[in-house]
Amino acid sequence: MLRGKIPDQRDWDLEGLEDRGSQFYATQLVKIAKHYGFEGYLMNFEVKVDMVPELLTWLTFLREELHREIPGAELMWYDSVKHDGNLSW
């Protein structure tokens, strides 16, 4: 739990981070939301995305973790990224 402050990096469980990839960051977002009583997140990407399948996997993981830890939480995604990773407004 963050208890109102960002912990020193030495307090984070970084073992195996390369294997877990960006799941670490999704987990931290869930902890922040839970601690501060957020109802979820709105993700907005306004850049070209080179790894669309990985982004979708990450968003799915984040949504599942939010729902597991915060019943009724929402994850909304608003962006201009097409399925090929290019932008279109």
N, CA, C and O atoms as a GROMACS GRO file, in nm:
protein
  356
    1MET      N    1   0.084  -0.117   0.000
    1MET     CA    2   0.000   0.000   0.000
    1MET      C    3   0.090   0.124   0.000
    1MET      O    4   0.195   0.124   0.063
    2LEU      N    5   0.049   0.227  -0.068
    2LEU     CA    6   0.133   0.346  -0.080
    2LEU      C    7   0.128   0.436   0.042
    2LEU      O    8   0.225   0.507   0.069
    3ARG      N    9   0.019   0.434   0.118
    3ARG     CA   10   0.004   0.515   0.239
    3ARG      C   11   0.036   0.663   0.215
    3ARG      O   12   0.100   0.729   0.298
    4GLY      N   13  -0.010   0.713   0.101
    4GLY     CA   14   0.002   0.855   0.075
    4GLY      C   15   0.134   0.902   0.020
    4GLY      O   16   0.151   1.022  -0.004
    5LYS      N   17   0.228   0.812  -0.002
    5LYS     CA   18   0.356   0.855  -0.060
    5LYS      C   19   0.405   0.749  -0.156
    5LYS      O   20   0.368   0.632  -0.146
    6ILE      N   21   0.486   0.789  -0.248
    6ILE     CA   22   0.546   0.694  -0.341
    6ILE      C   23   0.662   0.626  -0.270
    6ILE      O   24   0.752   0.694  -0.222
    7PRO      N   25   0.660   0.494  -0.262
    7PRO     CA   26   0.766   0.424  -0.189
    7PRO      C   27   0.900   0.435  -0.262
    7PRO      O   28   0.906   0.452  -0.384
    8ASP      N   29   1.004   0.424  -0.185
    8ASP     CA   30   1.137   0.416  -0.241
    8ASP      C   31   1.144   0.293  -0.330
    8ASP      O   32   1.088   0.189  -0.296
    9GLN      N   33   1.212   0.303  -0.442
    9GLN     CA   34   1.220   0.192  -0.537
    9GLN      C   35   1.272   0.065  -0.470
    9GLN      O   36   1.237  -0.045  -0.512
   10ARG      N   37   1.354   0.079  -0.367
   10ARG     CA   38   1.408  -0.039  -0.298
   10ARG      C   39   1.298  -0.118  -0.229
   10ARG      O   40   1.317  -0.235  -0.198
   11ASP      N   41   1.181  -0.054  -0.203
   11ASP     CA   42   1.070  -0.122  -0.137
   11ASP      C   43   0.988  -0.205  -0.235
   11ASP      O   44   0.905  -0.286  -0.192
   12TRP      N   45   1.008  -0.188  -0.363
   12TRP     CA   46   0.929  -0.259  -0.463
   12TRP      C   47   0.985  -0.399  -0.482
   12TRP      O   48   1.105  -0.421  -0.470
   13ASP      N   49   0.898  -0.492  -0.512
   13ASP     CA   50   0.939  -0.628  -0.543
   13ASP      C   51   0.975  -0.634  -0.690
   13ASP      O   52   0.888  -0.653  -0.775
   14LEU      N   53   1.102  -0.616  -0.721
   14LEU     CA   54   1.147  -0.612  -0.860
   14LEU      C   55   1.200  -0.746  -0.910
   14LEU      O   56   1.238  -0.758  -1.026
   15GLU      N   57   1.204  -0.846  -0.822
   15GLU     CA   58   1.255  -0.976  -0.863
   15GLU      C   59   1.168  -1.034  -0.973
   15GLU      O   60   1.046  -1.041  -0.958
   16GLY      N   61   1.228  -1.075  -1.082
   16GLY     CA   62   1.155  -1.133  -1.194
   16GLY      C   63   1.080  -1.031  -1.278
   16GLY      O   64   0.993  -1.069  -1.356
   17LEU      N   65   1.112  -0.902  -1.263
   17LEU     CA   66   1.041  -0.798  -1.336
   17LEU      C   67   1.048  -0.820  -1.487
   17LEU      O   68   0.950  -0.797  -1.557
   18GLU      N   69   1.163  -0.862  -1.536
   18GLU     CA   70   1.175  -0.884  -1.680
   18GLU      C   71   1.079  -0.993  -1.727
   18GLU      O   72   1.024  -0.984  -1.837
   19ASP      N   73   1.058  -1.095  -1.645
   19ASP     CA   74   0.965  -1.202  -1.682
   19ASP      C   75   0.821  -1.154  -1.680
   19ASP      O   76   0.741  -1.193  -1.764
   20ARG      N   77   0.788  -1.068  -1.584
   20ARG     CA   78   0.651  -1.018  -1.571
   20ARG      C   79   0.625  -0.903  -1.665
   20ARG      O   80   0.509  -0.870  -1.691
   21GLY      N   81   0.730  -0.842  -1.717
   21GLY     CA   82   0.714  -0.730  -1.808
   21GLY      C   83   0.638  -0.616  -1.744
   21GLY      O   84   0.660  -0.585  -1.627
   22SER      N   85   0.551  -0.555  -1.819
   22SER     CA   86   0.482  -0.436  -1.772
   22SER      C   87   0.367  -0.467  -1.677
   22SER      O   88   0.296  -0.375  -1.636
   23GLN      N   89   0.346  -0.594  -1.642
   23GLN     CA   90   0.244  -0.625  -1.542
   23GLN      C   91   0.274  -0.553  -1.411
   23GLN      O   92   0.182  -0.519  -1.336
   24PHE      N   93   0.400  -0.531  -1.384
   24PHE     CA   94   0.440  -0.457  -1.264
   24PHE      C   95   0.371  -0.321  -1.259
   24PHE      O   96   0.319  -0.282  -1.154
   25TYR      N   97   0.370  -0.250  -1.370
   25TYR     CA   98   0.312  -0.116  -1.373
   25TYR      C   99   0.160  -0.121  -1.361
   25TYR      O  100   0.100  -0.034  -1.298
   26ALA      N  101   0.098  -0.221  -1.420
   26ALA     CA  102  -0.047  -0.236  -1.406
   26ALA      C  103  -0.082  -0.263  -1.260
   26ALA      O  104  -0.178  -0.206  -1.207
   27THR      N  105  -0.004  -0.347  -1.195
   27THR     CA  106  -0.028  -0.378  -1.054
   27THR      C  107  -0.013  -0.253  -0.968
   27THR      O  108  -0.091  -0.233  -0.875
   28GLN      N  109   0.085  -0.170  -0.998
   28GLN     CA  110   0.103  -0.046  -0.922
   28GLN      C  111  -0.016   0.047  -0.943
   28GLN      O  112  -0.060   0.112  -0.848
   29LEU      N  113  -0.068   0.056  -1.066
   29LEU     CA  114  -0.185   0.140  -1.092
   29LEU      C  115  -0.306   0.090  -1.012
   29LEU      O  116  -0.384   0.171  -0.962
   30VAL      N  117  -0.321  -0.041  -1.001
   30VAL     CA  118  -0.431  -0.096  -0.922
   30VAL      C  119  -0.415  -0.059  -0.775
   30VAL      O  120  -0.512  -0.022  -0.709
   31LYS      N  121  -0.293  -0.069  -0.723
   31LYS     CA  122  -0.269  -0.032  -0.583
   31LYS      C  123  -0.300   0.115  -0.558
   31LYS      O  124  -0.358   0.150  -0.455
   32ILE      N  125  -0.262   0.201  -0.652
   32ILE     CA  126  -0.291   0.343  -0.639
   32ILE      C  127  -0.442   0.367  -0.638
   32ILE      O  128  -0.493   0.440  -0.554
   33ALA      N  129  -0.512   0.304  -0.732
   33ALA     CA  130  -0.657   0.320  -0.741
   33ALA      C  131  -0.725   0.272  -0.612
   33ALA      O  132  -0.814   0.339  -0.560
   34LYS      N  133  -0.682   0.160  -0.562
   34LYS     CA  134  -0.742   0.104  -0.440
   34LYS      C  135  -0.715   0.196  -0.321
   34LYS      O  136  -0.805   0.223  -0.241
   35HIS      N  137  -0.594   0.241  -0.310
   35HIS     CA  138  -0.556   0.326  -0.196
   35HIS      C  139  -0.634   0.458  -0.194
   35HIS      O  140  -0.682   0.501  -0.090
   36TYR      N  141  -0.646   0.521  -0.310
   36TYR     CA  142  -0.709   0.653  -0.317
   36TYR      C  143  -0.857   0.648  -0.352
   36TYR      O  144  -0.922   0.752  -0.364
   37GLY      N  145  -0.912   0.529  -0.367
   37GLY     CA  146  -1.055   0.515  -0.391
   37GLY      C  147  -1.098   0.550  -0.532
   37GLY      O  148  -1.213   0.590  -0.554
   38PHE      N  149  -1.007   0.535  -0.629
   38PHE     CA  150  -1.044   0.558  -0.768
   38PHE      C  151  -1.145   0.453  -0.811
   38PHE      O  152  -1.146   0.341  -0.760
   39GLU      N  153  -1.230   0.489  -0.905
   39GLU     CA  154  -1.327   0.395  -0.960
   39GLU      C  155  -1.272   0.328  -1.085
   39GLU      O  156  -1.339   0.241  -1.143
   40GLY      N  157  -1.153   0.365  -1.128
   40GLY     CA  158  -1.092   0.306  -1.246
   40GLY      C  159  -1.004   0.407  -1.316
   40GLY      O  160  -0.960   0.506  -1.256
   41TYR      N  161  -0.978   0.382  -1.442
   41TYR     CA  162  -0.888   0.467  -1.520
   41TYR      C  163  -0.944   0.492  -1.660
   41TYR      O  164  -1.019   0.410  -1.714
   42LEU      N  165  -0.906   0.605  -1.716
   42LEU     CA  166  -0.928   0.636  -1.857
   42LEU      C  167  -0.791   0.641  -1.922
   42LEU      O  168  -0.709   0.726  -1.887
   43MET      N  169  -0.766   0.551  -2.015
   43MET     CA  170  -0.639   0.546  -2.086
   43MET      C  171  -0.656   0.619  -2.219
   43MET      O  172  -0.751   0.593  -2.292
   44ASN      N  173  -0.564   0.708  -2.249
   44ASN     CA  174  -0.570   0.785  -2.373
   44ASN      C  175  -0.432   0.782  -2.438
   44ASN      O  176  -0.337   0.838  -2.384
   45PHE      N  177  -0.421   0.717  -2.551
   45PHE     CA  178  -0.294   0.704  -2.622
   45PHE      C  179  -0.300   0.791  -2.747
   45PHE      O  180  -0.386   0.770  -2.833
   46GLU      N  181  -0.210   0.885  -2.758
   46GLU     CA  182  -0.205   0.975  -2.874
   46GLU      C  183  -0.068   0.967  -2.940
   46GLU      O  184  -0.012   1.068  -2.983
   47VAL      N  185  -0.015   0.847  -2.948
   47VAL     CA  186   0.114   0.823  -3.011
   47VAL      C  187   0.103   0.698  -3.098
   47VAL      O  188   0.014   0.615  -3.077
   48LYS      N  189   0.192   0.684  -3.194
   48LYS     CA  190   0.196   0.562  -3.274
   48LYS      C  191   0.240   0.447  -3.182
   48LYS      O  192   0.332   0.462  -3.102
   49VAL      N  193   0.173   0.336  -3.193
   49VAL     CA  194   0.202   0.220  -3.109
   49VAL      C  195   0.264   0.112  -3.196
   49VAL      O  196   0.203   0.067  -3.294
   50ASP      N  197   0.385   0.070  -3.161
   50ASP     CA  198   0.454  -0.032  -3.239
   50ASP      C  199   0.413  -0.174  -3.200
   50ASP      O  200   0.427  -0.267  -3.279
   51MET      N  201   0.362  -0.190  -3.078
   51MET     CA  202   0.332  -0.324  -3.027
   51MET      C  203   0.186  -0.330  -2.983
   51MET      O  204   0.157  -0.340  -2.864
   52VAL      N  205   0.094  -0.324  -3.078
   52VAL     CA  206  -0.049  -0.322  -3.048
   52VAL      C  207  -0.094  -0.447  -2.970
   52VAL      O  208  -0.164  -0.432  -2.870
   53PRO      N  209  -0.056  -0.569  -3.012
   53PRO     CA  210  -0.100  -0.686  -2.935
   53PRO      C  211  -0.054  -0.682  -2.789
   53PRO      O  212  -0.129  -0.721  -2.699
   54GLU      N  213   0.068  -0.635  -2.766
   54GLU     CA  214   0.119  -0.626  -2.629
   54GLU      C  215   0.041  -0.521  -2.549
   54GLU      O  216   0.013  -0.542  -2.431
   55LEU      N  217   0.008  -0.410  -2.613
   55LEU     CA  218  -0.072  -0.308  -2.545
   55LEU      C  219  -0.208  -0.363  -2.508
   55LEU      O  220  -0.256  -0.340  -2.396
   56LEU      N  221  -0.271  -0.435  -2.599
   56LEU     CA  222  -0.402  -0.492  -2.569
   56LEU      C  223  -0.393  -0.596  -2.457
   56LEU      O  224  -0.483  -0.605  -2.373
   57THR      N  225  -0.287  -0.673  -2.456
   57THR     CA  226  -0.266  -0.770  -2.348
   57THR      C  227  -0.250  -0.698  -2.215
   57THR      O  228  -0.305  -0.741  -2.114
   58TRP      N  229  -0.174  -0.589  -2.214
   58TRP     CA  230  -0.152  -0.513  -2.092
   58TRP      C  231  -0.283  -0.451  -2.042
   58TRP      O  232  -0.313  -0.456  -1.923
   59LEU      N  233  -0.361  -0.394  -2.133
   59LEU     CA  234  -0.489  -0.336  -2.093
   59LEU      C  235  -0.584  -0.442  -2.038
   59LEU      O  236  -0.658  -0.416  -1.943
   60THR      N  237  -0.582  -0.560  -2.098
   60THR     CA  238  -0.665  -0.670  -2.048
   60THR      C  239  -0.622  -0.709  -1.908
   60THR      O  240  -0.706  -0.728  -1.820
   61PHE      N  241  -0.492  -0.721  -1.888
   61PHE     CA  242  -0.441  -0.755  -1.754
   61PHE      C  243  -0.480  -0.648  -1.653
   61PHE      O  244  -0.525  -0.680  -1.544
   62LEU      N  245  -0.462  -0.521  -1.688
   62LEU     CA  246  -0.498  -0.411  -1.598
   62LEU      C  247  -0.646  -0.418  -1.563
   62LEU      O  248  -0.683  -0.405  -1.446
   63ARG      N  249  -0.732  -0.438  -1.663
   63ARG     CA  250  -0.876  -0.445  -1.638
   63ARG      C  251  -0.909  -0.562  -1.545
   63ARG      O  252  -0.988  -0.546  -1.452
   64GLU      N  253  -0.850  -0.677  -1.569
   64GLU     CA  254  -0.878  -0.794  -1.485
   64GLU      C  255  -0.833  -0.771  -1.340
   64GLU      O  256  -0.902  -0.809  -1.246
   65GLU      N  257  -0.716  -0.709  -1.324
   65GLU     CA  258  -0.666  -0.681  -1.189
   65GLU      C  259  -0.753  -0.576  -1.118
   65GLU      O  260  -0.781  -0.588  -0.999
   66LEU      N  261  -0.795  -0.474  -1.192
   66LEU     CA  262  -0.885  -0.374  -1.134
   66LEU      C  263  -1.014  -0.440  -1.086
   66LEU      O  264  -1.059  -0.414  -0.974
   67HIS      N  265  -1.073  -0.525  -1.169
   67HIS     CA  266  -1.198  -0.592  -1.132
   67HIS      C  267  -1.179  -0.686  -1.014
   67HIS      O  268  -1.267  -0.700  -0.929
   68ARG      N  269  -1.063  -0.750  -1.008
   68ARG     CA  270  -1.035  -0.842  -0.897
   68ARG      C  271  -1.021  -0.767  -0.765
   68ARG      O  272  -1.071  -0.814  -0.662
   69GLU      N  273  -0.955  -0.653  -0.766
   69GLU     CA  274  -0.927  -0.578  -0.644
   69GLU      C  275  -1.034  -0.474  -0.609
   69GLU      O  276  -1.053  -0.442  -0.492
   70ILE      N  277  -1.103  -0.423  -0.711
   70ILE     CA  278  -1.201  -0.316  -0.689
   70ILE      C  279  -1.329  -0.354  -0.764
   70ILE      O  280  -1.344  -0.321  -0.882
   71PRO      N  281  -1.421  -0.422  -0.698
   71PRO     CA  282  -1.545  -0.461  -0.766
   71PRO      C  283  -1.615  -0.340  -0.828
   71PRO      O  284  -1.631  -0.236  -0.762
   72GLY      N  285  -1.655  -0.354  -0.953
   72GLY     CA  286  -1.723  -0.245  -1.023
   72GLY      C  287  -1.631  -0.143  -1.087
   72GLY      O  288  -1.679  -0.047  -1.148
   73ALA      N  289  -1.500  -0.161  -1.074
   73ALA     CA  290  -1.406  -0.066  -1.134
   73ALA      C  291  -1.420  -0.069  -1.286
   73ALA      O  292  -1.460  -0.169  -1.345
   74GLU      N  293  -1.386   0.044  -1.348
   74GLU     CA  294  -1.393   0.054  -1.494
   74GLU      C  295  -1.258   0.092  -1.552
   74GLU      O  296  -1.182   0.167  -1.491
   75LEU      N  297  -1.231   0.039  -1.670
   75LEU     CA  298  -1.114   0.079  -1.747
   75LEU      C  299  -1.165   0.121  -1.883
   75LEU      O  300  -1.215   0.039  -1.960
   76MET      N  301  -1.151   0.248  -1.912
   76MET     CA  302  -1.194   0.301  -2.042
   76MET      C  303  -1.071   0.334  -2.124
   76MET      O  304  -0.969   0.379  -2.071
   77TRP      N  305  -1.081   0.311  -2.253
   77TRP     CA  306  -0.970   0.335  -2.343
   77TRP      C  307  -1.020   0.425  -2.454
   77TRP      O  308  -1.110   0.389  -2.530
   78TYR      N  309  -0.960   0.542  -2.462
   78TYR     CA  310  -0.992   0.638  -2.567
   78TYR      C  311  -0.863   0.670  -2.639
   78TYR      O  312  -0.764   0.709  -2.576
   79ASP      N  313  -0.861   0.654  -2.769
   79ASP     CA  314  -0.738   0.687  -2.841
   79ASP      C  315  -0.766   0.703  -2.989
   79ASP      O  316  -0.880   0.689  -3.035
   80SER      N  317  -0.662   0.731  -3.061
   80SER     CA  318  -0.669   0.744  -3.206
   80SER      C  319  -0.582   0.639  -3.274
   80SER      O  320  -0.546   0.654  -3.390
   81VAL      N  321  -0.548   0.533  -3.201
   81VAL     CA  322  -0.462   0.428  -3.255
   81VAL      C  323  -0.547   0.326  -3.329
   81VAL      O  324  -0.643   0.271  -3.274
   82LYS      N  325  -0.510   0.300  -3.453
   82LYS     CA  326  -0.578   0.197  -3.531
   82LYS      C  327  -0.515   0.062  -3.501
   82LYS      O  328  -0.412   0.055  -3.433
   83HIS      N  329  -0.575  -0.044  -3.549
   83HIS     CA  330  -0.524  -0.179  -3.521
   83HIS      C  331  -0.384  -0.203  -3.572
   83HIS      O  332  -0.314  -0.291  -3.522
   84ASP      N  333  -0.339  -0.126  -3.671
   84ASP     CA  334  -0.202  -0.142  -3.722
   84ASP      C  335  -0.102  -0.058  -3.645
   84ASP      O  336   0.017  -0.059  -3.676
   85GLY      N  337  -0.149   0.017  -3.544
   85GLY     CA  338  -0.060   0.097  -3.461
   85GLY      C  339  -0.047   0.241  -3.505
   85GLY      O  340   0.007   0.323  -3.430
   86ASN      N  341  -0.094   0.274  -3.624
   86ASN     CA  342  -0.088   0.412  -3.671
   86ASN      C  343  -0.200   0.496  -3.610
   86ASN      O  344  -0.298   0.443  -3.559
   87LEU      N  345  -0.181   0.627  -3.617
   87LEU     CA  346  -0.281   0.719  -3.563
   87LEU      C  347  -0.376   0.766  -3.673
   87LEU      O  348  -0.338   0.777  -3.790
   88SER      N  349  -0.499   0.792  -3.632
   88SER     CA  350  -0.597   0.846  -3.725
   88SER      C  351  -0.693   0.931  -3.645
   88SER      O  352  -0.760   0.882  -3.554
   89TRP      N  353  -0.702   1.061  -3.680
   89TRP     CA  354  -0.794   1.149  -3.609
   89TRP      C  355  -0.914   1.178  -3.694
   89TRP      O  356  -1.004   1.251  -3.651
   0.00000   0.00000   0.00000
